[in-house]
Amino acid sequence: MSVSFEYYKIFYYVAKYKSITAAARALFLSQPTVSHYIHSLEEELACTLFLRSKKGVSLTPEAELLFSHVERACGELWQAEAALAASKSFDAGIVRIGASEMTLHNFLLPYLEKFKTLYPSLKLKISSSTTPDTISALKEGAIDFAIVISPLEHWDGLSVTPLSSFRDIVIAGSRFENLRGKVMSLTELSHYPLICLAQGTATRYFLEQQFFACGLTLEPDVEPATTDLVTPMAAHNLGIGFVPEDFAANALAEGSVFRIPIKEELPPRHVCVVSDSSHPVSLAGKQFLKLLVP
């Protein structure tokens, strides 16, 4: 655009009010300054825009055509400025969060509640999927950041910040009462029916790594879609389950399942926030991250 937007802005006000005096008052400029801008714009566009009279100005056909476009352009720009101002004051905006099923149900909800209490006008768009799918959405820019469980596959180039840690345990129901009190190896466990999440999840990837380190291949008999199904399935004797300790706490307390210690202690895993520097986080998103990472 060869003509400065400032010229079109002044043209907009003169055309709107049909008065150089009223336009100058609205713009906090002097009348000579407004007249100078209009004269310069007419020279730049090589046409007359206004016909002056004692009552003010009237628009030429060329000015009518120009105004129909400039009016829309100014409206869009001022709406954008207003939206940005609202975003900066946190009166408007969207936080797009991707979370795995485990982190959403057992970590994220209290933070979501606190955030909505602090910023009731901000919208939350939350998608829940497997960790690999959530990381893919992050790389595609479909979400601002991800809350997932380590270990991660294909995380090169991403920023990963651990938030909390937990351990997985092995549980069983009454069908396997003969194993109560025994310390077992993964090799011994591999001869029993096992319950763990399906392939394509971070949990399955983690357990496969642990079995592989022992020269084993993990081949579960039951593959539930979500972590919260492992404990009830173990309680109903469908197999021996691998589950984060918190997910089994109530069932362990009630006695519907018991814990089987294993020789190869499973390493801790972490709830992590993952971001991608190639897709900057919005101002609203940054406020949410301050709750997670003070």
N, C-alpha and C positions, 0 to 999 in steps of 0.2 A: 504494500500500500504506500503510494508516494506521498499522500496527504496525511499529516499527523491527525491522530484521533481527537486531539484537543480542538482542531478546527471543526470537525464534525459534531463534537459535543456542543460547541457554541452555536453552530448552525441549528442543532436540534432545539435548543432553548429559544432561539429567535423564531424559528418556525412554529414551535409549540405555542408561544405566547403572542406571536405576530406583533412583537414589539421589542425593539432594541433596548429600550429603557427597562422593561420588565425582565428581559433576559439578563441584562447587566446586574440587576438587583438579585436575581436568583443565583447568579454565579459569583456574586461579590466582586464584580469587576466594574471598571468605569465604562461609560458609554463609548468614549473614543476607542478604548481597547477592543470592545466587542465589534464596533464598526470596522476597525482595522482588520480583525480576524475574518470578518465576512467579506471584506473587499479582497483580501489575500486569497480566500477560498474561491471566490468568483474568478480571479485571475488564473488560479491553478487549474480550475475546471473549464475555463474559457467559456463561461456562460453567465448570464445574469440570473441571480437566485431570488432577489427580492425587489419589489417596486415600493419605493419610499413615498410616504404621504404624511400629512400632519396627524392623521389618526394612528399611524404606525406603519407596518409593512404588510404587503400581501405577497404570496408565493407565486412565482412564475410556474408554468407547466414543468420546467426542468427541476425546479425546487420541489414541486409536489412529488415527482418521481423519486428524487433523491431522498426526500423525507420518509417515504414509505419504506425504504430500506434502512435508513439510519435509525428510525424509530425502533425497529425490531432489534437491530444490532445493539443499541444503547440499552434496551430493555434486558437483553440477554446478559450483557456485561454487568449491569447493576444487580441483576438477580444472582449472578455468580459471586459478586462481591458480598452480597448479603448472606449467601449460603456459606461462604468462607468465614465471614465474621461470626456466624452462628456456630460453625464448627470449632473455631478457635475459642469460643466462650463455652463450648460443650452444651449448647442449647440444641444442637442437631448433629447428626453424624451416625455412622454405622461402624460397628466393630465386627469383623468377619473372622470367626474362630473355627478352626478345624480341630476335632478331638477324636481320639479313639474311644471306643465304648467304655473301656476301663477307666480312663482318665475323666471322662464326662460324669460318670455315675459316682466315682469314688474319690474325686479330687476337686473338680472344677466347680461344682454347684455352689458351694459357700462363697466362692469368689464372684460368681455371677450375681448372686444375691446382693453382696456388698456393693458391687459396681452399680447395679440398678438403683440401689438406695442412694448412692452418691451422685449419680448422673441419670435421673429418671427420664430425661428427654432423649438420651442416646439409645439407638436401636442395637440389638444383638442379633447377629445372624450366625447360627451355630450349625455346623454340619458334623455328623458323626459317621465315621467309616473306619476301615482298618488302617493301621499305621502306614503301610505303603501307599494306600490310596490318598491318605491325608497329606503325606509328603509330596505326592504328585500334584495335588491341588495347590499346595504352597508354591511349588516351582512354577506352576502355570499362572500364579497371581490371582487365583480364585479365592484365596483366604489371606488374611493379614499375617497370621502366625498359626502354628500348630502346637497343641498340647498332647504329647504322645509318650510312649514308654520306650526306653532304651532296652536292648541295643537297636540301632537303626541301620537299615540298608540304604545305600545310595544317598548318603547325607553329605558327600563332598561339596564344599562351597557354602554350606549352610551354617548358621550360628546356632549352637546347641548349648543351652544353659540348664543344668540339673536343678530341680526344685525340691524334690523329696525322694526318699529311697524306700524300698520295701524288699521283702524276700518271698520267694515261692516255696511252698511246702508240699509234701505228699500226704494225701489223706485216703482213708478207706472206710468202708462200712462194715456191718456185722458179718457179712459173707467172708471177710478176710480176717476174722478175729484171731486166727492162729498166728498172724503177723504182728499182733500188738506187742509192743515192747522190744521188738527186734530192730536192729540197725541193719539196713539192707543197702546193697550197692545198686547202681543203675543196671548193671548186668543182670542181677537177680530180679529186679523189677521188670526187666524187659520180657520175662517169661510169663508175666501176668497180663490180664487185660487192662489197658491203660486208657485214661480219659484226658484229652488235652485239646486245645483249640485247633481249628482246621489250618491248613497251609494258607499262606498269604497274610498271616497275622504276625505281629512282632513277637508274641508269646511263643508261637510255634517255631519261629526262627531261632529264638533264644534256646528253647529246649532241644531243638535239633543240634545246635552247637554243642550243648552239654553232652548229649549222647555220642556225637561224633568224636569228641575228645576222648571218649572211652572205647572207641572203635566199634560203636554201635550205630544202628539205624533206628530212628524212632518210628514205630509203626503202631499208632494207637488204634484201639478197637472202636472207640466212640469219639467223635469230633463235634462237639457242640459249637454253635455259631457265636455264643457270647460267654464271657468268663463267669457270669453269675449262674450259669447252668451247671458248671462243673461240680460244685458242692452237692446240690440236690441229686445229681446223677450218681455221685459216689455214695451218698446216703441211701440210695435205692439199689446199691450193689451192682451197678452196671460196670464197675471197674475201679481201678485205683487212679485217683485224680491228682493232677499237678495244678495248683491254684495259689494265687497270692494269699498270704496268711490272713489278711483282714477279711477276705471273702469267706473264709471258713470259720471265723471267730465264733459266731453264734452257734453253728452246728457243733463245733468242738466243745463249747460250754454245755450244750444240751446233751452231748454224748451220742448224737446220731452218726458222727464220724469220729475217727481217732487219727492221730498223726503218726506217720511212719518216718522215723529218722533215717537219713541216708548217709552213706560213708562219704560220698562226694558232695560236700555242702554246696548248694547252688549259690553262685555269687549274687550280690544284691543287684537289683535293677532300679532305674530311676525314672520318675516322672520328669519330663523335660519340656521346656518351651523352645520351639525351633522357629527361626525366622530366616528370610532370604533377603540379602542386601540388595539384590537386583529388583526387588519389589518393596519399596519403602513402606513402613507401617504408617497408617494415618495417625493424626493427632489423638483421636479418640482411642485408637488401638494402643498408642503409647501410654495413655492414662491407665488402661487396663493392665498393661505389663508392669506398671509401677506397683500395682497391688500384688502381683505374683513375685516380682523381683524388686523388693524395696531398695 
